[in-house]
Amino acid sequence: MSAYDYDLFTIGAGSGGVRASRMAAMAGARVGIAEEYRVGGTCVIRGCVPKKLLVYAAEFGHAFHEAKGYGWTAQNVSFDWTKLIENKDEEIDRLNGIYIRNLKNAGVDIFETRAVVKGPHTVHLVKEGRDVTAERILIAAGGAPWVDESVPGHELAITSNEAFHLERLPKHVIIAGGGYIAVEFACIFRGLGAEVCLVYRGEDILRYFDRDISVQVHEELKRLGVRVVTQAVFEKIEKLSGDEKRAYLSNGHHIDADLIFWAVGRRPNTAGLGLEEAGVALGRNGAVKVDEWSRSSVPSIFAIGDVTDRVNLTPVAIREGAAFAETEFMGRPTKMDYDFIPKAVFSTPPVGSVGYPEHEARKRFASVDIYKTDFRPMKNTLSGAEHRTLMKLVVDGESDRVVGVHIVGEGAPEMIQCLAIAVKAGVTKRQFDETCALHPTSAEELVLMREKFVPEMKIAP
């Protein structure tokens, strides 16, 4: 009989923690898991899933308008924010229930409490006021929105955590940030009828994506009616009358709105978990330092997902959790493969990307060929919508291997999931060219790009 209460105790019941715990339990391990908020974690409860539901709601707003070009007339169209949030909450409750049932069916003990690490094999359950022991401890506490607390009045603004529970749809929103969360919520609020201003400190939004993606999405935001202010940050936020607030910017201007939104990044959720006291090494931003097996500096303590700040995506956390369980409890040593992970931004229109952006490819490969196209989708010819589609292939000029695919346009995330399989398998540009097109689709352009892109030469005066 083991000297510990559990073979595995997991802190955090998000997607990664749940996957690791279920797999370990199904392999015969005694598993406990603690979650201080709701089982399902950021993605299910206050992230990917509710955000995508709001994205769908915003898309209907555009669809009603664009349908006129196809002969449809919708009378007395109205939008009810309260109903949307109620229906969203019902769906989140349903998913929360499924996650709980799956854990229980696998034999996992669930503790609805904050948990703190007290040592290499000990976890303190705060609400219950007692300790449990485990042979292995898994930290899967995820991340949390970061707020610049040096800005006076920072507390007057919300984060993505609160955005899903607003009592009413705001009339005017100011969003600080230029990453995918900022861009997605800008499109959501604009699509539902609010005036939106995006304030970003850099020159290009979505700076971790290919430069052409950044430029295209910036233009699409402007077409959508989103005001984009770059190279500026908040200097102060103050309350006016009623719900109105004023944001003072570093460029000397100020903007008034009834909702101000922080979307300036996320941090690993390690504060107060007792990790450093237990000897676990943390990075500068609080991330748990782990090796390729997700093991921390303390051999019995592991970490997966956003809390490690490796690749902060839900499917990555799930695969890291699965790799951990296979390695530690199923006798199959498995490492997470981080090459060619597909990414999406659910903007209007959305982004799909896999592989290297052009600037990174040029650093990695001796020769790089670029193919790209920019066109108005067929659907928009009658709808009158101005959105355009951009497609770009990044090719290793020596091997002919496609090492990057970047798309902005309707259906981009769905396309990129399928393309990621081919890119990861080593597909070449010639194989793209030899694939028959499916007409009429936007995706057919991926196999019809023949001319290498050559930038215009700038002639010195």
DAJOGI-V405077 format. One record per helix or strand. SS is the DSSP state (h for helix, s for strand). FROM is the first residue (numbers start at 0). TO is the last residue. If there is no record, write none. Layout:
SS/FROM/TO, SS/FROM/TO
This chain:
s/5/10, h/14/25, s/30/33, h/40/45, h/47/69, h/80/104, s/108/110, s/114/118, s/121/124, s/129/138, s/142/144, s/151/151, h/153/155, s/157/157, h/159/162, s/171/175, h/179/190, s/194/199, h/210/223, s/226/229, s/233/238, s/244/248, s/253/256, s/258/261, s/265/267, s/281/281, s/287/287, s/294/294, s/300/302, h/304/307, h/313/328, s/342/344, s/350/354, h/357/363, s/367/374, h/379/382, s/388/395, s/400/407, h/411/424, s/427/427, h/428/433, h/442/446
